[in-house]
Amino acid sequence: MSVPFYVSPEQLMRDRADFARKGIAKGRSAIALQYADGILFVAENRSPALHKVAEIYDRLAFAAVGRYNEFENLRIAGVRLADMRGYSYDRRDVTGRALANAYAQTLGAIFSSGGEKPLEVEILVAEVGVSTAEDTIYRLTYDGSIADVRGYAVMGGPAEQVAEYVGEHYSEGISLAGALRLAVDALGHDGTEIRQLEPDQIEVAILDRSRTQVRKFKRISDETLARILSESRPDTSPSEPAAHTEAAETVNGGNYESESTDDAPVAPPAEDDTPIAPPEDPDADRPL
């Protein structure tokens, strides 16, 4: 009779954590920033079809890094959970805290299970409130750990270098144009060589509390993004109302890609709603 190979629980958890961290580090970074009128999401993403940032419900958004197929399943489950709760009870009962708790339970159960590998993902769940003080951003890691962060959050890739740059230049009450410029510059400072990212290399979306519709999520098109970046100045000080007003007029003027603006509940994705694969490139197997 053969004796099974023994691995201590501590070593097993360390190995699973190292496996997940290495997979997440292979991807590209994503940033969430609080600005004067909401929450900004900027992610380095070279695929026009596979999104790292998406809407969950009226005031909720989802951002993730890592394995696309794994965090896409989490996103779909979150949409279904939010839609079911909003339909069964009230739309106000769908909160970011409840959704983040559900994700934490799922990630924690998979990580502690010995029958399957841990998910190579990190996710953000953000909810925009009626004021900046009521905005919430929850960061969840591969093991189900959850943290309530304020101001900004960075995940994926060389997150430490990017977060250090953001922390040095971020200030409360920053304008949308200033926050966008800061996020793009931070993504370019992810190593020894400074990169200049183009609009078609990043994915940008916002939760805009000033939007009149019930649903506050909207995407910013490459054309509008290029215009904001060209008009914004490197100074991210909140004491420049002109940059904020100009950026707000640019975004709210209708030149953006957004989801539908009706007040109907978010319908869950169809079972056969498979995302279109991006064109083949050398980074095709690299996590998002």
Beta strands, then each sheet from edge to edge (+ up, - down):
strand 1: 30-35
strand 2: 38-44
strand 3: 53-57
strand 4: 60-66
strand 5: 121-127
strand 6: 136-140
strand 7: 146-149
strand 8: 152-155
strand 9: 202-208
strand 10: 217-219
sheet 1: 8+ 1- 2+ 9- 10+
sheet 2: 3+ 4- 5+ 6- 7+
end
